[in-house]
């Protein structure tokens, strides 16, 4: 019963202390929104798409407004290529200003050109990583999605599912409308510490029932197919990437006097090697380390005792290039684990997009870029690599990094998804970049 009562307690708490309400709960309502009615798209001034083009439905792991990552980037890239996208807010009601009895209606909003956001309000409190959806919640979410797709006149729909919690919703839509399912397996989920068992237990069913599975790294694909040979015929490699245009201003970094700035941008989670950073900061008082991101693991707070480590709260994606512009080098100080071994780090491509020299611990996915990344093990090896990175004055290496970024773009990844979708919806035209290069992965 507490799950029914909690939204009302939260409503009272935020009414008394509005400053405590997370900004990502405010963010959806800064966009144009409308109740889910026949007039919704007219109110939102969202034009109907070409009915011959595939529309993509995103059932994501992360909220669009929390941290701009793979699902958001893919949706934005697909929309830029003329494919309408609908992104379901995974908070499922937490972001609403009032509890369910006061505001039960699903809503549509416009996130950017070509991308709609669907909000569905559930009566019970919902922690996206802590429990699966009940049968009644599945019916409510699937019903709202069906209504949104009907209003948008989306007939050729591909579902991009990024989290097993959506298993029953995606299967309901597939059974009722024939919408194929792509499972975007972009992380080794069992490496996360806070995902509920009942959600993790759904991954095997999602892998089996999906029409296609895309993996963000070859090692992740190898892990997942080792005991699931049925995956091999329907799996593809669609790695992460970046949008170099977002980082153009960071390429021409301005020189600054005094100590060098070494930066990290990303979550400060359990995989962040705190011991390495502690030793590094103590051994290199000549450097200022700037950690850009939200602290997700309390062990990281130990680093506050280091005077040359600066914590910067998580900032919007649009502000990240401004920080990268001031850095002399970027770092990926991750510990070795099954999760990091399988990860294809988005930040690496973004560092490349800014032309920054990068120092990393030995990670499988970094090894493929060894010619442009300095890889150091332990505090002494990492410090030595930092010296090499900071003393680098090679325009050729910088251009190599920028060249990789131009080939490893989200547009290339989106083109891969479009190519996969042609198995179900053949198209008479090509909607892909003119030169896919390495970005197509296995497609």
Secondary structure, DSSP 8 states (H G I E B T S, - for coil): -HHHHHHHHHHHHHHH-GGGS-HHHHHGGGS-EEESSTTHHHHHT-----TTS-EEEEE-SS-TTT---HHHHHHHHHHHTT--EEEE-TTTTTTSSS-GGG----EEEEEETTEEEEE---SS---TTT----HHHHHHHHHHHHHHHHHTT--SEEEEE-SGGGHHHHHHHHHHH--EEEEEE-S-GGG-SSS-HHHHTTHHHHHHH-SEEEESSHHHHHHHHHT-GGGGGGEEE----B-GGGGHHHHS----SSSEEEEEES-B-TTB-HHHHHHHHHH-TTEEEEEES-B-SGGGGGGGG-TTEEEE----HHHHHHHHTT-SEEEE-B---HHHHH---HHHHHHHHTT--EEE---HHHHTTTTTEEE--HHHHHHHHHHHHHT---HHHHHHHHHHHHHSBHHHHHHHHHHHHTTTS--SS--S-S--GGGGTT-
